[in-house]
Amino acid sequence: MQIQQVFPTRADPVDLFVDDMNLVEKNWTPLRYDLKTSEMIFTRFIEPHDVLACHLTTGHCRHVARYDSSQHLAVIKDKLGIKTFHLAANTIQLSARQSLGVLHGRVIEDNSYLPLAYVVESVPPYRVLGMGQQQLCLPIPDRPSGVDRTRYVYVHSLRSVNSTHILVGYNVRDHSVTLAVLPLTALLNTIQWFTS
């Protein structure tokens, strides 16, 4: 397989690092770019919500905030039988303060993944504002019902189409790549909003 650069970049790729980083970390989720500091703000983990600011020319990252989300997420974990959460797709901005993303909950019984929408603050104090209380039901073209409920769907990308629709990219059992345009409400309606 040959990888071809499609879009010109402003600089060479750089490895991101933070002093306490584990070598198996992946799936950091970009939240926003900070023009004042020339840093990209990333979510490193969702539990706790660990936020880093990374300088994109040096790759050096620093901790910005850590929000304890365990109490809120415990309710979702218990309800859906999830043992861990893994970040997946990038986030999209809902407003100047809120971002929507999709992560995956690893299910205790069979290690499959449930794609779940979530909303976080993209500015301090970076609270986790809500989490999907049911898996996203994404259209699968070759399924009789047209919807996958097998828990082998992996969401990898999100893109705003307009103010009411979102493009969702996902794999099914690593055999196919599907892009679907969905109403934003299809993701937001699954979310249990947290108070405080």
C-alpha positions in Angstrom: 0.0 0.0 0.0 1.3 3.4 -0.9 0.3 6.5 1.1 0.0 9.6 -0.9 -0.1 13.1 0.6 -3.3 14.7 -0.6 -3.3 18.1 1.1 -0.2 20.3 1.5 1.0 20.6 5.1 2.4 23.7 6.8 5.2 21.7 8.5 6.7 18.3 8.7 4.9 15.7 10.8 5.9 15.7 14.5 5.6 13.1 17.2 3.6 14.3 20.2 5.0 13.5 23.6 4.3 14.3 27.2 6.5 13.3 30.1 4.3 10.6 31.7 3.1 9.1 28.3 2.6 5.4 28.0 4.0 4.0 24.8 0.7 2.3 23.8 -1.3 5.5 23.9 -3.2 6.4 20.8 -6.5 7.9 19.8 -6.0 11.3 21.2 -8.9 13.5 20.2 -8.3 17.1 18.9 -10.6 19.6 20.6 -9.5 22.9 19.1 -6.5 25.0 18.0 -5.5 27.8 20.4 -4.4 30.7 18.3 -2.9 32.6 21.2 -0.4 29.9 22.2 -0.1 28.1 18.8 -1.1 24.8 20.5 -3.5 22.1 19.6 -5.8 21.1 22.5 -6.3 17.4 22.8 -8.3 15.0 24.9 -6.0 12.3 26.1 -8.4 10.2 28.1 -12.1 10.6 28.9 -12.0 9.0 32.4 -10.7 11.2 33.8 -11.1 13.9 31.1 -7.4 14.6 30.6 -6.7 17.6 28.4 -3.3 18.4 26.9 -2.0 21.4 24.9 0.6 20.4 22.3 3.0 22.6 20.4 2.8 21.4 16.8 6.4 22.3 15.8 8.2 20.7 18.8 5.6 18.0 19.6 5.9 18.9 23.4 2.7 18.6 25.2 1.7 19.9 28.6 -1.2 19.1 30.9 -3.9 21.7 30.9 -6.7 20.2 32.9 -8.0 17.0 34.4 -11.7 16.7 35.1 -12.9 13.8 37.2 -15.7 12.3 35.1 -15.8 8.9 36.8 -19.0 9.5 38.8 -20.9 10.5 35.7 -19.5 7.8 33.5 -20.0 5.0 36.1 -23.8 5.2 35.5 -23.3 4.7 31.7 -20.8 1.9 32.4 -23.2 0.0 34.6 -26.2 0.5 32.3 -24.3 -0.8 29.2 -21.9 -3.3 30.8 -18.8 -1.4 29.7 -15.4 -1.9 31.4 -13.4 0.9 29.6 -13.8 3.8 27.3 -11.5 4.5 24.3 -11.4 7.7 22.3 -12.1 7.3 18.6 -13.2 10.0 16.2 -12.2 13.6 16.2 -14.7 16.1 17.7 -16.7 18.8 16.0 -17.7 22.1 17.6 -21.3 22.4 18.6 -20.7 25.9 20.0 -17.9 28.1 21.1 -17.8 26.1 24.4 -18.9 22.6 23.5 -17.6 19.8 21.2 -19.3 16.6 20.2 -17.3 13.4 19.7 -17.7 9.6 19.4 -15.8 7.2 21.6 -16.1 3.4 22.1 -17.1 1.6 25.2 -15.5 -1.9 25.5 -18.1 -4.3 26.6 -17.3 -6.7 29.5 -19.0 -9.8 28.1 -17.3 -10.1 24.7 -14.8 -7.2 24.3 -16.8 -5.7 21.5 -17.2 -2.0 21.2 -20.2 0.3 21.5 -19.9 3.6 19.6 -21.2 6.3 22.0 -21.6 10.0 21.3 -20.4 12.4 24.0 -20.2 16.2 24.6 -17.3 17.9 26.4 -16.4 21.5 27.1 -13.6 22.6 24.6 -12.6 25.4 26.9 -11.8 25.4 30.7 -12.8 23.7 32.9 -13.2 21.0 30.2 -16.1 19.2 31.9 -17.7 16.1 30.4 -21.2 17.4 29.8 -23.0 14.2 28.5 -22.5 10.7 27.2 -24.6 8.4 25.0 -26.8 6.1 27.0 -27.3 3.8 24.0 -25.0 2.8 21.1 -25.3 4.8 17.9 -27.4 2.9 15.4 -25.5 3.5 12.1 -26.8 2.5 8.7 -25.1 -0.6 7.2 -25.9 -1.0 3.5 -25.8 -4.8 3.3 -27.8 -5.6 6.4 -31.4 -6.7 6.1 -32.5 -4.3 8.7 -30.2 -1.5 7.4 -28.9 -0.9 10.9 -26.0 -2.5 12.7 -26.5 -3.8 16.2 -23.6 -6.2 16.2 -21.3 -4.0 18.2 -18.5 -4.4 15.6 -18.7 -0.9 14.2 -15.8 1.5 14.8 -16.4 5.2 14.2 -13.2 6.9 13.0 -14.2 10.4 11.8 -16.8 13.2 12.1 -17.3 16.2 9.9 -20.0 19.0 10.0 -21.9 19.1 6.8 -24.1 22.1 7.9 -25.8 23.2 11.1 -28.1 20.2 11.1 -26.2 17.3 9.6 -22.9 15.5 10.2 -20.8 13.1 8.1 -19.9 10.0 10.1 -17.1 7.7 8.9 -16.9 4.1 10.3 -15.7 0.6 9.7 -17.7 -2.6 10.0 -15.7 -5.5 11.3 -12.7 -3.9 9.6 -14.1 -5.1 6.3 -15.6 -2.0 4.9 -15.5 1.8 5.3 -18.9 3.6 5.3 -19.7 7.3 5.2 -23.1 8.3 6.3 -24.7 11.8 6.5 -26.9 11.8 9.6 -29.0 14.4 11.3 -27.0 15.9 14.2 -30.0 15.0 16.4 -29.3 11.3 15.7 -26.2 11.6 17.9 -27.5 14.2 20.4 -30.7 12.3 21.1 -28.7 9.4 22.5 -27.0 11.6 25.2 -27.6 11.6 28.9 -26.8 15.1 30.0 -24.9 15.5 33.3 -25.7 18.3 35.8 -22.8 19.8 37.7 
